[in-house]
Amino acid sequence: KNIFTFDEFQEITTYSLEKAKSYCPNLDSNNRIYAPFGKLYEISKPVVGIWGTDSKQGKFTLQLALRESLLERGYNVGQIGSEPSALLFGIDACFPFGYNTKNIINRYDTITYLNMKLHEISNRDKDLIIVGCQSRSVTENTGNLDHYSIPQIEFLLGTQPDIVILTVFADDEIEYVQRTILFLENCVNCKVISVVIFPIKRIRDENNIVEKMYLDKVESINSKNEMENILGIKVYCLGIQSDIEVLTDEIVEYFS
């Protein structure tokens, strides 16, 4: 059997059947790409970025939903994912980080690698390219190195999205959402055109343990309307198919 693993296990190659093939989407020094004189490609196709304020907000689900919606309309969609499972969904390229991946490519190597992948994808007659980042872009807690969003910033610089769709929790502090939007738009030449709410609110019990509770449709719509009034941009709800269709309309109209 072919083996696709999120983690590298020596046992797979040592004890698997002789003809078995194994693959782990980690990047190492062999994946570094040389940029002659530091020159990068200008990407000719529009790039749509999916970013989020936190983890487990449905960013990858949103990417797949938008992909499906655009494909149904006849668009040829290219895509770069940052989830290790991205290639299993037919996505063109994977730049895995997060989930304890052993990706040693960073800084300028990240930018060069992603720029090359975008160039290769844009040459395959694609109409647009979707890129999906991992959680957080603005460092909120400076007390631990894990909270610093340096890989996310490198991914942003490497992909240079034209527009960004930001996923948030319904109970995210609005100031942090606004800071994230301002950062994304100032870090690269992009426009955050909309926000997508993941229908969950977080509740802390007496032991300060966070529990997550799903919002019903009415609560989701109320949160959506409230955030839309404050931010001044369109807000959608993940899980409501009509919202995905309207968001797809907004993407198409923007680039038209």
C-alpha positions, 0 to 999 in steps of 0.5 A: 500500500502507498503510505501518506503520513503527516509525521516521519517514522523510520519504521515505515521505511524499515519495516514496510513491505519492499514495494511500499511507497511512503510520502511525508510532506515535509520540506528539507534542504533539497527543496530550497530554490535558487533565485538568480541575483535575488530575482523573483517572478511576477505572478500573472494570476490573481491570488486569493488568501485565506488567513485567520485570527486563531487556530481551528476556525475552519480555514481549510474548510473555507478553502475547499468550499471556495474551491468547489464553488469556483470549480462549479462555475467553470473556473480553473482554480490553482491552490497552495495549502499549508496543511499537510493533508493538502495534496490529498485533496488535489491541491497543486502544492503544499507548504506545510507548517504548523502541526509539528512539521519538520519544515526547515525552509524559512526566511528568504527560502520561504519567499523563493519557494512559494514564488516559484510554486505560484509561478508554476501554477499560474503557467497551468492556465489557471484563472486564479490561485487560492493560498491558505495560511496557518492561524494568527498573523499578529502576535498577541502574546509575547511571553512565549516563542510559540506565539510569534507569528513569524512563519505566517508573515513569511508565508504572507510575503511569499504568496503576496495575495491580492485579496484576503478573506479573514476567518474569525471566531464570533467572540473575537475581540473586535480590536484584535480583528481590526489590528489583523486587517490593518497588519495584512493590508500594510504588510503586503499590497492586498485588500481584506475584502471580507470576514468569515465567522466560524460559528463557535463561541468560547466559554471559560468555566470556574477552572479557567478551562475553555469550552467551545459551544456552537452557535445556532443560525440566529446567533451566527447571523446576529454576530455577523450583522454586529461585526459587519456594522463595526468593521464596515466590510462584508461578513459571512458565516461558515456553514451557510452555503448561501453565504459561500455563494455570495462570497464567491460572487464577491471574489469574482466581481472584485477581479472582474 
